[in-house]
Amino acid sequence: MNNHFQQAKQATRNIISINKATIDLVLQSLATALVQNTDFILAENQKDLDKMPTSDPKYDRLQLTKERIAAIAAEVNHVANLDNPLGNIIQDKTLPNNLNIKKVRVPLGVVGVIYEARPNVTVDVFSLCFKTGNVAILKGGSDAAFSNLAITTIIHQVLEKHQIDKNVVTLLPADRSATEALLNAVGDVDVLIPRGSQSLINYVRQNSKIPVIETGAGIVHTFFDASGDLVKGQQIIANAKTRRVSVCNALDCVLIHHGRTNDIAELLSPLAEKQVELYADEISYDELAKNYPKNLLHKAMDEHFGTEFLSLKLAVKVVKDITEALDHIANFSSKHSEAIISEDAENIALFLNQVDAAAVYANVSTAFTDGAQFGLGAEIGISTQKLHARGPMALEELTSYKWLVTGNGQIRS
């Protein structure tokens, strides 16, 4: 295992010498190869799907389709077409002693990523790391072992075609021992990024000897204010909850101003068509019981608030005002994505200012928390911490910087 890490470290000197035009050409070739190998990828993905019950919340994340592969390839092309921040001069100044000092973007180095049943992450991580001159070490979960290996095989074929060291991306074995080795690869791996459940993220943070950038779980709220537009509310809530239930920006809890109690049934009625199970507090339960399907309506327990469902389940709570909504979010948020639906400019400003999250929305679905939707290309994850990166981690977030100092014989007195 240590050999993998040492080869990755050595590859950092190779990748940094690749010019930007070649990087983009390799990514474009990869996009083409992914589409050309769709049948192979789907066959390998099916081997993983056969091991997982369809009721598992991770099934949707694991599943690849022809359309999803085409979308993944399109994102690789998108990354290829984005401006490359590598080498950009952040600051350039000449001091009174004629020392010239430049602050220049450079790769992080060797980036390790531990992730669960999401084979698209294999492509996203490689494309973003390769674009920014980083070497990637991937540790996918056993649930996606066949899928990840198939995709990595295609990446290696493209790299070899362009005579590039295939050690710029390494897929570690799917067993637990590989995770332990990666967590302890001090000196070979520069940064570690976990993508997956809160338990995975907590484990990595607590056990890694390498600096960790957390891409946290998403416990997502939307507050429907007293002035909220009913039609906007219906569309936003339904989209945030049902567009794709297994992703981290999916809605988990709706907070409703008590002044709109009479609108609860209508506000949430589109969810019934999608078979969303509601876990409602006492006030909202009484309103919903009038016409929401009984088999989909349940009384909320304490544990339903602060839960990332990753399925067609949603908590509902009535709050007396925006202050109580803000208090609830502060207590239960994972600091990923939070939204308000309101026509009150003061309340919108208060919400945007006070909510502590990577992405805060006004009258918009939280489904937009995504690197591509933010115009950043594919993302390596949504960082919920505050050091180095926050929100969608794309190209710039995969760089650090160094100082370049040039002179003409100056010495310090």
C-alpha positions in Angstrom: 0.0 0.0 0.0 2.8 2.4 0.9 4.2 1.9 -2.6 0.9 3.4 -4.0 1.4 6.5 -1.9 5.1 6.9 -2.8 4.3 6.6 -6.5 1.6 9.2 -6.2 4.0 11.6 -4.5 6.5 11.1 -7.2 3.8 11.7 -9.9 3.3 15.2 -8.5 6.5 16.3 -10.2 5.3 14.8 -13.5 1.9 16.3 -13.5 3.1 19.8 -12.7 5.1 19.8 -16.0 2.1 19.1 -18.2 1.0 22.2 -20.1 -2.6 23.4 -19.9 -3.4 22.6 -23.5 -2.5 18.9 -23.0 -4.5 18.8 -19.7 -7.6 19.9 -21.6 -7.0 17.5 -24.5 -6.7 14.6 -22.0 -10.0 15.6 -20.4 -11.7 15.9 -23.7 -10.4 12.4 -24.7 -11.7 11.1 -21.4 -15.2 12.5 -22.0 -15.3 10.7 -25.4 -14.0 7.5 -23.9 -16.6 7.4 -21.2 -19.4 7.7 -23.7 -17.8 5.1 -26.0 -17.5 2.7 -23.1 -21.0 3.2 -21.8 -22.0 -0.5 -22.2 -18.9 -1.6 -20.3 -19.5 0.8 -17.4 -23.2 -0.1 -17.2 -22.4 -3.8 -17.1 -19.9 -3.3 -14.2 -22.3 -1.0 -12.4 -25.0 -3.6 -12.6 -22.7 -6.0 -10.7 -22.7 -3.5 -7.9 -26.4 -2.8 -8.1 -27.1 -6.5 -7.9 -25.6 -6.5 -4.4 -27.7 -3.7 -3.1 -31.5 -3.7 -2.3 -33.4 -1.1 -4.3 -34.8 0.2 -1.0 -31.4 1.3 0.2 -31.1 5.1 0.1 -27.7 4.7 -1.6 -29.1 2.8 -4.5 -29.9 5.9 -6.5 -26.5 7.3 -5.9 -24.9 4.1 -7.0 -27.0 3.6 -10.2 -25.6 4.7 -13.5 -27.6 5.0 -16.7 -26.8 6.0 -20.2 -28.1 9.5 -19.5 -26.1 9.8 -16.4 -22.8 8.7 -18.1 -23.5 11.2 -20.8 -24.0 13.9 -18.2 -20.8 12.9 -16.4 -18.9 13.1 -19.7 -20.4 16.5 -20.4 -19.2 17.8 -17.0 -15.6 16.5 -17.9 -15.8 18.6 -21.1 -17.1 21.5 -19.1 -14.1 21.3 -16.8 -11.8 21.1 -19.8 -13.3 24.3 -21.1 -13.0 26.2 -17.8 -10.2 28.6 -17.1 -7.3 26.9 -15.3 -6.4 28.8 -12.1 -3.0 27.0 -11.9 -0.2 29.5 -12.0 -2.4 32.5 -11.7 -0.8 35.4 -10.0 -2.9 36.4 -7.0 -0.7 39.2 -5.9 2.4 40.9 -7.5 4.3 43.7 -5.8 7.8 45.3 -5.7 9.0 46.4 -2.3 11.1 49.6 -1.6 14.2 47.4 -1.5 13.4 46.2 -5.1 12.4 42.7 -4.0 9.6 41.4 -6.3 7.1 39.2 -4.5 4.4 37.2 -6.3 1.7 35.1 -4.7 1.0 32.3 -7.2 -1.6 29.5 -7.3 -0.1 26.0 -7.0 -1.6 22.5 -6.6 -2.4 21.1 -3.2 -0.3 18.0 -4.2 -1.6 14.6 -3.5 -5.3 14.7 -2.7 -6.9 11.7 -1.1 -10.7 11.2 -1.3 -12.7 8.6 0.6 -16.2 8.2 -0.7 -19.2 5.8 -0.6 -21.5 4.5 -3.3 -21.1 7.3 -5.9 -19.1 6.2 -8.9 -19.5 9.6 -10.6 -17.2 10.9 -7.8 -14.4 8.9 -9.4 -14.6 11.0 -12.6 -15.3 14.3 -10.8 -12.3 14.0 -8.5 -9.9 13.0 -11.3 -11.0 15.7 -13.7 -10.8 18.5 -11.1 -7.5 17.3 -9.7 -5.9 16.7 -13.1 -7.0 20.2 -14.3 -5.3 21.7 -11.3 -2.1 19.7 -11.3 -3.0 17.5 -8.3 -2.5 13.8 -8.0 -5.6 11.9 -6.9 -5.8 8.9 -4.6 -9.3 7.4 -4.6 -10.7 5.2 -1.9 -14.2 4.2 -2.9 -16.6 2.0 -1.0 -17.1 -1.7 -1.6 -20.7 -1.0 -2.7 -19.3 0.6 -5.9 -16.1 -1.5 -6.4 -16.9 -2.8 -9.9 -18.1 0.6 -11.1 -15.1 2.5 -9.7 -12.6 0.0 -11.2 -14.2 0.2 -14.6 -14.1 4.0 -14.7 -10.5 4.1 -13.4 -9.5 1.6 -16.0 -10.8 3.9 -18.7 -9.0 6.9 -17.2 -5.7 4.9 -17.2 -6.2 4.0 -20.8 -6.6 7.6 -21.8 -3.6 8.6 -19.8 -1.4 6.0 -21.4 -2.7 7.0 -24.8 -1.3 10.5 -24.1 1.9 9.1 -22.5 1.1 10.5 -19.1 2.1 8.7 -15.8 -1.0 6.7 -14.8 0.0 7.2 -11.1 -1.6 10.7 -11.3 -4.7 8.8 -10.3 -4.8 5.7 -8.1 -7.8 3.7 -7.0 -7.1 1.9 -3.7 -8.6 -1.5 -2.9 -12.2 -1.3 -1.5 -11.3 -3.0 1.8 -11.0 -1.3 5.2 -7.3 -1.7 5.5 -6.8 0.7 2.5 -8.8 3.3 4.4 -6.5 2.9 7.5 -3.4 3.1 5.4 -4.7 6.3 3.7 -5.5 7.9 7.0 -2.0 7.4 8.1 -0.1 8.3 4.9 1.7 11.2 6.5 4.3 12.7 4.2 2.9 11.2 1.0 -0.7 12.6 1.0 -1.2 16.3 1.5 -4.9 16.5 2.2 -7.8 14.1 2.7 -11.4 14.8 1.7 -14.2 12.5 2.8 -17.5 12.4 0.8 -20.4 10.5 2.2 -22.5 10.0 5.3 -22.0 11.9 8.6 -20.6 8.7 10.2 -17.9 8.4 7.5 -17.0 12.1 7.8 -16.8 11.9 11.6 -14.6 8.7 11.3 -12.2 10.3 8.9 -12.0 13.6 11.0 -11.4 11.7 14.2 -8.8 9.2 12.9 -6.9 10.9 10.1 -3.3 12.1 10.7 -3.5 14.1 7.5 -5.3 17.5 7.2 -9.0 16.9 6.4 -11.4 19.1 4.4 -14.9 18.1 5.5 -17.6 17.8 2.8 -20.4 17.4 5.3 -23.7 15.7 5.2 -26.7 17.8 4.3 -29.4 18.4 6.9 -31.4 20.9 4.8 -34.2 23.2 5.9 -36.6 25.5 4.1 -38.6 28.1 6.0 -42.0 29.2 4.5 -42.5 32.7 5.9 -45.7 34.5 6.7 -45.4 36.4 3.4 -44.3 33.4 1.3 -45.9 33.0 -2.1 -47.9 29.8 -2.1 -47.1 28.8 -5.8 -43.4 29.5 -5.3 -43.5 27.5 -2.1 -45.1 24.5 -3.7 -42.6 24.4 -6.5 -39.5 25.1 -4.4 -40.3 22.6 -1.7 -41.3 19.8 -4.2 -38.2 20.4 -6.2 -35.9 20.5 -3.3 -37.3 17.3 -1.8 -38.1 15.1 -4.9 -35.7 16.1 -7.7 -33.2 13.6 -6.4 -33.7 12.3 -2.9 -30.3 10.7 -2.3 -28.1 13.9 -2.7 -26.8 16.1 0.0 -28.8 19.2 -1.0 -32.1 17.4 -0.8 -34.7 18.9 1.6 -35.1 17.3 5.0 -37.3 19.7 7.0 -39.9 22.3 6.2 -40.5 25.0 8.8 -43.8 26.9 8.3 -44.8 30.2 9.9 -47.9 29.7 12.2 -49.7 32.5 10.3 -49.8 30.2 7.2 -51.2 27.1 9.1 -54.3 27.1 6.9 -52.1 26.8 3.8 -50.1 23.8 4.9 -52.2 21.2 3.2 -52.1 23.0 -0.1 -48.4 24.0 0.2 -47.3 20.3 0.6 -50.0 18.7 -1.6 -47.5 18.2 -4.6 -45.5 15.9 -2.4 -48.3 13.4 -2.2 -48.0 12.7 -5.9 -44.4 11.8 -5.3 -45.2 9.5 -2.4 -43.3 11.6 0.1 -43.8 10.4 3.7 -44.3 13.4 6.1 -43.3 13.4 9.8 -45.4 16.3 11.1 -45.5 18.1 14.4 -48.9 18.3 16.2 -50.2 21.5 14.5 -49.1 20.5 10.9 -50.4 16.9 11.4 -53.9 18.1 12.2 -54.0 20.2 9.1 -52.4 17.6 6.8 -54.7 14.9 8.2 -57.6 16.6 6.4 -56.5 15.5 2.9 -52.9 14.1 2.8 -52.8 10.4 2.2 -53.0 8.6 5.6 -50.4 6.0 4.7 -47.9 8.8 4.0 -48.6 10.9 7.1 -46.9 10.2 10.5 -46.6 12.1 13.8 -43.1 13.5 14.2 -40.8 12.3 16.9 -37.8 14.2 18.2 -35.4 12.2 16.1 -37.1 13.2 12.9 -35.7 16.8 13.3 -32.0 16.9 12.5 -32.1 13.8 10.3 -30.7 13.6 6.8 -33.3 11.3 5.3 -31.8 10.6 1.8 -35.2 9.2 0.8 -38.8 10.3 0.2 -39.2 11.4 3.8 -39.6 14.9 5.1 -40.1 16.5 8.6 -42.6 19.3 9.0 -42.8 21.8 11.8 -44.8 25.0 12.5 -42.9 27.9 14.1 -44.3 31.1 15.6 -42.0 33.5 13.7 -38.7 33.8 11.8 -36.7 33.9 15.1 -37.9 30.5 16.0 -37.1 29.3 12.5 -33.6 30.6 12.8 -33.2 29.0 16.2 -34.4 25.7 14.9 -32.0 25.8 12.0 -29.1 26.9 14.2 -29.8 23.8 16.4 -30.2 21.2 13.7 -28.4 22.5 10.6 -25.3 20.7 9.2 -24.4 24.1 7.7 -24.8 22.8 4.2 -27.8 24.5 2.5 -30.7 26.5 4.0 -33.6 28.4 2.3 -36.3 31.0 3.0 -39.5 31.5 1.0 -40.6 35.0 1.6 -41.7 38.3 0.1 -40.6 40.3 3.1 -37.3 42.0 2.2 -36.4 42.5 5.9 -36.9 38.9 6.8 -35.0 37.8 3.7 -32.1 40.0 4.6 -32.2 38.7 8.3 -32.2 35.1 7.1 -29.4 35.5 4.6 -27.3 37.3 7.2 -27.9 35.1 10.2 -28.0 31.6 8.9 -24.6 29.9 9.2 -24.4 27.6 6.2 -22.2 27.2 3.1 -25.2 28.1 0.8 -28.1 30.2 1.9 -31.1 30.8 -0.5 -34.0 33.2 -0.8 -36.9 31.9 -2.9 -34.8 29.3 -4.6 -34.6 25.5 -4.3 -31.6 24.1 -2.4 -31.1 21.7 -5.3 -28.8 24.3 -6.8 -26.0 23.7 -4.3 -23.8 22.1 -6.9 -20.5 23.0 -8.5 -21.9 22.8 -12.0 -25.0 24.8 -11.1 -22.8 27.5 -9.6 -20.8 27.7 -12.9 -17.8 26.1 -11.4 -17.8 22.8 -13.4 -17.9 19.5 -11.6 -17.2 19.6 -7.8 -15.1 17.5 -5.5 -17.7 18.0 -2.7 -19.6 20.6 -0.7 -17.4 21.8 2.1 -19.3 22.7 5.3 -16.3 23.9 7.2 -14.8 27.4 7.1 -11.0 27.0 6.7 -9.6 26.9 3.2 -12.9 26.2 1.3 -16.6 26.5 1.9 -19.5 25.3 -0.4 -18.9 23.7 -3.7 -15.2 22.8 -4.0 -14.1 23.2 -7.6 -10.9 24.3 -9.3 -9.7 27.2 -7.2 -10.5 25.3 -4.0 -8.1 22.6 -5.1 -5.2 25.0 -5.2 -3.0 26.6 -2.5 -0.4 29.2 -3.2 3.3 29.9 -2.8 5.4 33.1 -2.7 7.9 33.7 -5.4 10.6 36.2 -4.4 13.2 37.5 -6.9 15.9 40.1 -6.4 19.4 41.1 -7.5 21.7 40.3 -4.6 19.7 41.8 -1.7 20.6 40.7 1.8 18.8 41.5 5.0 20.6 43.7 7.6 
